[in-house]
Amino acid sequence: MMLHALLAWTPFLDPMPAAGRYWWTFLLPLAFLLSMAWKAVRLPKMEHYWRDVLSMTGQILAAIVALAIGLYILMILVMPHLPAD
């Protein structure tokens, strides 16, 4: 019975409910692994690989935080003051 349900699972249409409340905890490993892969392909020399990976990880996380703050300001402070019609 479980195998049938797993075969019919479509991850983008029906996400698994287990990570619903804690989806943001996956941002750090996602940013880190993305930085590792990107820098492994793009760097000509691996001398400063880990420094560059950590730097890019920080940049990704800072951009995500900045986007979250910007969207919060837009939705909570700006949108209520726009006309409805």
URTAMO-V255211 format. One record per residue. N is the residue number from 1. SS is DSSP state (a for helix, b for strand, c for the rest). NEAR is the number of other ideal C-beta (glycine too) atoms within 8 Angstrom. D_CENTER is the distance of its C-alpha to the mean C-alpha in Angstrom with 2 decimals. Layout:
BEGIN
n = {N & N}
ss = {SS & SS}
near = {NEAR & NEAR}
d_center = {D_CENTER & D_CENTER}
END
This chain:
BEGIN
n = {1 & 2 & 3 & 4 & 5 & 6 & 7 & 8 & 9 & 10 & 11 & 12 & 13 & 14 & 15 & 16 & 17 & 18 & 19 & 20 & 21 & 22 & 23 & 24 & 25 & 26 & 27 & 28 & 29 & 30 & 31 & 32 & 33 & 34 & 35 & 36 & 37 & 38 & 39 & 40 & 41 & 42 & 43 & 44 & 45 & 46 & 47 & 48 & 49 & 50 & 51 & 52 & 53 & 54 & 55 & 56 & 57 & 58 & 59 & 60 & 61 & 62 & 63 & 64 & 65 & 66 & 67 & 68 & 69 & 70 & 71 & 72 & 73 & 74 & 75 & 76 & 77 & 78 & 79 & 80 & 81 & 82 & 83 & 84 & 85}
ss = {c & a & a & a & a & a & a & c & c & c & c & c & c & c & c & c & a & a & a & c & c & c & a & a & a & a & a & a & a & a & a & a & a & a & a & a & a & a & a & a & a & a & c & c & c & c & c & c & a & a & a & a & a & a & a & a & a & a & a & a & a & a & a & a & a & a & a & a & a & a & a & a & a & a & a & a & a & a & a & a & a & c & c & c & c}
near = {4 & 5 & 6 & 7 & 8 & 7 & 6 & 6 & 8 & 6 & 7 & 4 & 4 & 6 & 7 & 7 & 5 & 4 & 9 & 7 & 4 & 6 & 7 & 5 & 6 & 8 & 9 & 9 & 7 & 8 & 13 & 10 & 8 & 9 & 14 & 9 & 8 & 9 & 12 & 8 & 6 & 5 & 10 & 2 & 5 & 5 & 4 & 8 & 10 & 6 & 7 & 11 & 12 & 9 & 8 & 12 & 12 & 8 & 8 & 11 & 11 & 8 & 8 & 10 & 8 & 8 & 8 & 8 & 8 & 8 & 8 & 8 & 9 & 9 & 8 & 8 & 8 & 9 & 8 & 6 & 5 & 6 & 3 & 3 & 2}
d_center = {32.88 & 29.41 & 29.29 & 30.02 & 27.21 & 24.73 & 26.01 & 25.54 & 21.92 & 19.66 & 16.00 & 14.75 & 17.80 & 18.30 & 15.28 & 16.60 & 17.50 & 17.16 & 13.49 & 13.91 & 14.46 & 12.23 & 8.92 & 7.41 & 9.27 & 7.24 & 4.58 & 7.84 & 9.15 & 6.48 & 6.88 & 10.49 & 11.31 & 10.11 & 12.22 & 14.97 & 15.35 & 15.32 & 17.77 & 19.89 & 20.58 & 20.98 & 22.91 & 26.66 & 27.50 & 25.76 & 27.51 & 24.61 & 21.86 & 20.39 & 20.76 & 18.92 & 16.07 & 15.76 & 16.22 & 13.46 & 11.04 & 12.40 & 12.16 & 8.45 & 8.12 & 11.11 & 9.95 & 7.13 & 10.10 & 12.51 & 11.04 & 11.06 & 14.56 & 15.68 & 14.91 & 16.59 & 19.52 & 19.83 & 19.88 & 21.94 & 24.21 & 24.70 & 24.59 & 27.30 & 29.69 & 29.57 & 32.49 & 32.00 & 34.30}
END
